[in-house]
Amino acid sequence: MKRRLRLMAGALALMAAQPAQAACVDGQIVSAARLHEFETMMMAVSLRCSRIGVNMRPTFDSMVEVNRHRFEEASAKVQKFFSNGSAKAHGGAFDTYATKVANKYGGGGTTPDTCRMFDALGKELSRMVQGGQILMTVAEAMIRKPVIQDPTCP
């Protein structure tokens, strides 16, 4: 009986130690996830465009550099969400999430016209540094439901 109680207590402790994925995410995490997904989407578009001969890599690199601290902060918040506060102890949950994000944006239709449109968007976001509000507005418009909401919200 004591052994069974210890096993149950151990199982409950392990479940409590799992990343915070049972409840819906709050607005700050959703915003961070949108920004993280937007950066991933732009990277994927950049790679797909280069495969069809439209080089938007310099634009993507510039956009990331101008907004580096915003993208890094968003990524850190998302990683922290998956780790119950410890950015290093996510136990693979963040990696699973990141893979789902990459898969979501890795495919997709790519035409020279869409590449030019995304390149123009990246150039504008490279020039606009007003506290990141325009970047966040674009991310909110383009990433309506971040992947992070799928496992955490019904």
N, C-alpha and C positions, 0 to 999 in steps of 0.2 A: 504494500500500500504506500509506504513512504517513498519507495523507488518511483512508483507511478506518479505521485504528487511532484517529485523532483523533476521528472521528465516533462510533465505538463507545465510546471513553472519555467523550465528551461525553454520549452517551445513558445510559451507566451513571451518570454524575454526576447527570444529571437524575432518574433513577429513585431514586437514593439521597437526593435532596433532596425527594422527595415525602413527604407526611404519613405518619406511622407508622400504616399501616392493614393491613399484611400479617400481623401477629401478633395474637393475642387480646389484648384489653385486660386490664389488671390490676384488682384489686379496688377500688382507690381511684378509678380512672376509671369503673368500672361504678357505684359508689356515687354519684359526681358526676353521671353520666348519668341515673341514676334520679331524683335530686333535680331535675335540669334538666327531665326529661320530666314529672315530677309537676307542677312549676310550669306548664309549657306545657299539660298536661292540664287543670289547674284553670282556667287562663285560657280555654281553649276551652270548657269546660263553662259557665263564667260567661257567655261570649258567647252560646252556644246557649240558655242559660236566659233571658237577657234577651230573646231573640227570641220566646220563648213567654210572656213576661210575668212571669217570676220574676226579680226583681232581686237577684242575689247578688254584684254588683260590689263593694259596700262590704265584704262579707266577704272576697272575694278580695284586695282592696286591703289590708285589715288583716292578713291572713295573710302577704302578701308583705312588708309593712312590718316586722312583728314578726320575720320570718325573713330579712330582706333580705341580711344578710351571708352567710348559709348559701347562699342562692340565687345570689348573685353569685360566691361562691367556687366553687361547683359549675360555673357557666357558664364561669368563667375556666379551670378545670382541663380542661373538655371542649375549649374553644378551643385551649388549649395542646397538648393531645393531637393535634389536627388540624394543628398548625403546627410540629411538631418543636421546640417550646420557645419560639417567638416568637409571642406572642399576636396580633400584627398580620399575620403572613405565612402565613396558612392557605391562601392561593391558592384560595379558594372552597370548600374541602372542608367547613369548618364550616357554610357557608351551605347546602350540599347536605344535610348532616346535619340542620340545623335545619328545612329544608323537609320532609324525611321525617318528622321528629317532628311538625311542625304538621299534615301530612297524616294521620298516624296518629290524631291526636286531634281533628282539625277536624270530622269527621263523627260520626256516632253517634246512637243513640237518645236523645232528650231528652223527658222527661215531667216534669210538675210534681213528682211524687214523687221522681224521681232528683235534680232540682234542689234540693229541700228536704234530701235526704240529703247532697249535696255541700256545701250551705250550712252544715249542721250540722257537718260535718267541718271545713270552713274556719274556723268559729267556734271549735271546740275547738283547732285548730292555732294560732289567733291568741292563745289564752290560755296555751298550754303552751310555755314557753320553756326547759325543763330541758335546756340544752345541745344541743338539737336532736335528742335521741335519739328522741323520740316522732315527730317529723316524719320522721326517717330510717326508722323502723319502718313508718310508714304508706306511705312511698314504696317501700320494699322489697316490701311486701305488694301494692301496686297496680301496680307496674311490675316484673313478673316478669323480662322479658327486654327490656332497653333496646334501642332502635334501633341504638345504637352497636355492639352485638355482631353485628348482621347482616353488615356488610361485613368484619368483622375476625375472626370466629370461624366455623369450619366447622360 
